Amino acid sequence: MQWAERVGAVRVIGTGVMGRGIAQLAATAGLTVELADVRREAVDAAVEHVGAMLDKLAAKQRLSEQEAEAAKQRLRPVDGPLTETSADLVIEAVREDLATKRELFAELEKACPEGAVFATNTSSLPVTSIAAALRDPSRLAGLHFFNPVPLMRLVEVIPGARTAEWIPEAFAALVRRLGHQPVIAADTPGFLVNHAGRGLNTEALQILAEQLAAPADVDRICRDVLGLRMGPFELMDLTGLDVTHPVMESVWSGFYAEPRLRPSPITRGRMEAGLLGRKTGEGFYRYVDGAKQEPPEPQAPSGPRRPVWSDNAELLDLLAAADVAVERGAAPSAEAVVLLTPFGPGAATAALDAGHPVRRVCGVDPLNWDRRFTLTVHPAVDPDVVRAAWAALAATGRAVTLVRDGAGMVAQRLLAAIVNTACGIAEQGLGAPEDIDTAVRLGLGYPRGPLEWAGHVGAERVLAVLRALHSATGDPRYRPSRWLVDRAALGLPPTETGTTPDDVLSTMD
Ligand SMILES: NC(=O)c1ccc[n+]([C@@H]2O[C@H](COP(=O)([O-])OP(=O)(O)OC[C@H]3O[C@@H](n4cnc5c(N)ncnc54)[C@H](O)[C@@H]3O)[C@@H](O)[C@H]2O)c1
């Protein structure tokens, strides 16, 4: 029998938010769970909490009464972390402090049976540094659960530099036995999820710093165009800048100032001012009695109506179906409002390249028009032209967001940052492509994994956005990752590793 099937008992040390969730999950899956904490009252509170959660699940018929009762019976409160145990696995979920975790493991190693293995639920400390406190560091790996544990199906399995070779797969099998989905992540800052999550956050802040769009506009575009459940600013408000800003700083500095992961001075200042988000009643939004105050969307003008020419036939079809006068000639007439839909450059750059009259040119982000248009405004456009473009787009019944024009507009830019960050992770081999996508879908709730998303939109197009941003700003943050460049050039899907030297060597006789 494999190790994961043999595990009968696990000790969970640290019975706070995470320890409770892990205990519930393990007990429900049939494991005996010893609960330990430095504070005995924390153990009792955890047993009570898990019991109540199991009762709730039974009331909702997600578990039978008998299953809930049996799971409760498997919870074993113990007097301290170091009391004698026959557990096969010890999962540590104590406070996030390297010295505390190292001390705990050094003692545990003496108290536990030889065959027991150790897991840490750290979210930001190097697993290797924690394991180094053990006489035998090969016995420890990271098992990074997400909050709330029973609902968040993802678990990152993180081998340290000296972790025994059999452990990552064995931990992954155990995670599957618990009904969750494992991914294997390298022991680098942010592991997979918190590393990949930097793409959206830091780019949204960069957009704000450049005054391209307001937070509520970026969030609306993220929901309606990119299909995210929550925009980056509402998410930062939910998590709290006291948590998000230090994570951004630690991942960035952990990678020795990699520009793709660069945090923003905006969040440092806001964090220090106490504008943390929901928990302080004010962040990027205001909260009244816990309810987010969504700024109203500006009303579209009803006129003036002007004919519209566009480089995009699909857009003209949508406008014509809404009774907007459209021009379908090779070039716009002298009256026409010109709507350009470039992938990569901003509308002004695209207009100058194609020789269109810039005063009559607006940009429309070509990404996904199901619910919302993003209309871009550059410094040389005639405001009447923008109003006419806005009225025309609004006539289709969709929402319209006005933003400043620039390379990648808003949605393309955010998507390119998400993809480029993930491609950087793939390029460094910090996770297998399918694990990177799974981690992002389950850990961050994005509608697609970033590598799959790149293939869906087209690696060439994502690359065009990055190249436009790189040439417009000179910022190394936008240098396209080699993973993306190679796959676009070679016509391989971004989800595919392709042939490696190992493949060649392993297939030789
Ligand atoms: N909260 C999250 O969203 C989240 C998500 C993933 C990982 N994590 C990680 O999980 C760990 C626990 O986080 P949490 O949110 O559950 O914290 P928490 O503060 O809710 O609980 C920590 C518990 O550990 C106990 N404790 C502290 N020092 C101890 C020691 N030396 N020995 C035994 N018990 C000790 C405390 O009494 C407390 O009950 C941290 O490493 C954290 O980074 C947290």
The ligand as an SDF file (V2000), in Angstrom:
LIG
                    3D

 44 48  0  0  0  0  0  0  0  0999 V2000
   -5.0440   32.7050    7.0280 N   0  0  0  0  0  0  0  0  0  0  0  0
   -4.7910   32.4220    5.7540 C   0  0  0  0  0  0  0  0  0  0  0  0
   -5.4840   32.8700    4.8480 O   0  0  0  0  0  0  0  0  0  0  0  0
   -3.6460   31.5080    5.4240 C   0  0  0  0  0  0  0  0  0  0  0  0
   -3.6330   30.8700    4.1640 C   0  0  0  0  0  0  0  0  0  0  0  0
   -2.6070   29.9680    3.8630 C   0  0  0  0  0  0  0  0  0  0  0  0
   -1.5940   29.7560    4.7710 C   0  0  0  0  0  0  0  0  0  0  0  0
   -1.6210   30.4170    5.9710 N   0  0  0  0  0  0  0  0  0  0  0  0
   -0.5200   30.1130    6.9090 C   0  0  0  0  0  0  0  0  0  0  0  0
   -1.0100   29.2130    7.8950 O   0  0  0  0  0  0  0  0  0  0  0  0
   -0.3400   29.4490    9.1430 C   0  0  0  0  0  0  0  0  0  0  0  0
   -1.3870   29.7390   10.2100 C   0  0  0  0  0  0  0  0  0  0  0  0
   -2.1540   30.8560    9.8350 O   0  0  0  0  0  0  0  0  0  0  0  0
   -3.5770   31.1630   10.4980 P   0  0  0  0  0  0  0  0  0  0  0  0
   -4.2170   32.2140    9.6630 O   0  0  0  0  0  0  0  0  0  0  0  0
   -4.3080   29.9010   10.7720 O   0  0  0  0  0  0  0  0  0  0  0  0
   -3.1050   31.8170   11.8840 O   0  0  0  0  0  0  0  0  0  0  0  0
   -3.9260   31.9830   13.2380 P   0  0  0  0  0  0  0  0  0  0  0  0
   -3.3380   33.1410   13.9370 O   0  0  0  0  0  0  0  0  0  0  0  0
   -5.3940   31.9560   12.9890 O   0  0  0  0  0  0  0  0  0  0  0  0
   -3.5660   30.6460   14.0600 O   0  0  0  0  0  0  0  0  0  0  0  0
   -2.2710   30.3500   14.5070 C   0  0  0  0  0  0  0  0  0  0  0  0
   -2.3710   29.4160   15.7040 C   0  0  0  0  0  0  0  0  0  0  0  0
   -1.0690   28.9600   16.0260 O   0  0  0  0  0  0  0  0  0  0  0  0
   -0.9220   28.9420   17.4280 C   0  0  0  0  0  0  0  0  0  0  0  0
    0.5100   28.9850   17.7210 N   0  0  0  0  0  0  0  0  0  0  0  0
    1.3480   30.0440   17.6350 C   0  0  0  0  0  0  0  0  0  0  0  0
    2.6070   29.6440   17.9530 N   0  0  0  0  0  0  0  0  0  0  0  0
    2.5460   28.3220   18.2170 C   0  0  0  0  0  0  0  0  0  0  0  0
    3.5100   27.3360   18.5840 C   0  0  0  0  0  0  0  0  0  0  0  0
    4.7970   27.6520   18.7340 N   0  0  0  0  0  0  0  0  0  0  0  0
    3.0850   26.0720   18.7610 N   0  0  0  0  0  0  0  0  0  0  0  0
    1.7860   25.7270   18.6170 C   0  0  0  0  0  0  0  0  0  0  0  0
    0.8310   26.6260   18.2810 N   0  0  0  0  0  0  0  0  0  0  0  0
    1.2080   27.8930   18.0890 C   0  0  0  0  0  0  0  0  0  0  0  0
   -1.7130   30.1270   17.9130 C   0  0  0  0  0  0  0  0  0  0  0  0
   -2.0660   29.9720   19.2710 O   0  0  0  0  0  0  0  0  0  0  0  0
   -2.9080   30.0850   16.9630 C   0  0  0  0  0  0  0  0  0  0  0  0
   -3.9720   29.3220   17.4880 O   0  0  0  0  0  0  0  0  0  0  0  0
    0.6280   30.5940    8.8740 C   0  0  0  0  0  0  0  0  0  0  0  0
    1.8780   30.0530    8.5490 O   0  0  0  0  0  0  0  0  0  0  0  0
    0.0170   31.2860    7.6760 C   0  0  0  0  0  0  0  0  0  0  0  0
    0.9570   31.9950    6.9100 O   0  0  0  0  0  0  0  0  0  0  0  0
   -2.6170   31.2670    6.3150 C   0  0  0  0  0  0  0  0  0  0  0  0
  1  2  1  0
  2  3  2  0
  2  4  1  0
  4  5  1  0
  4 44  2  0
  5  6  2  0
  6  7  1  0
  7  8  2  0
  8  9  1  0
  8 44  1  0
  9 10  1  0
  9 42  1  0
 10 11  1  0
 11 12  1  0
 11 40  1  0
 12 13  1  0
 13 14  1  0
 14 15  2  0
 14 16  1  0
 14 17  1  0
 17 18  1  0
 18 19  2  0
 18 20  1  0
 18 21  1  0
 21 22  1  0
 22 23  1  0
 23 24  1  0
 23 38  1  0
 24 25  1  0
 25 26  1  0
 25 36  1  0
 26 27  1  0
 26 35  1  0
 27 28  2  0
 28 29  1  0
 29 30  1  0
 29 35  2  0
 30 31  1  0
 30 32  2  0
 32 33  1  0
 33 34  2  0
 34 35  1  0
 36 37  1  0
 36 38  1  0
 38 39  1  0
 40 41  1  0
 40 42  1  0
 42 43  1  0
M  CHG  2   8   1  16  -1
M  END
$$$$
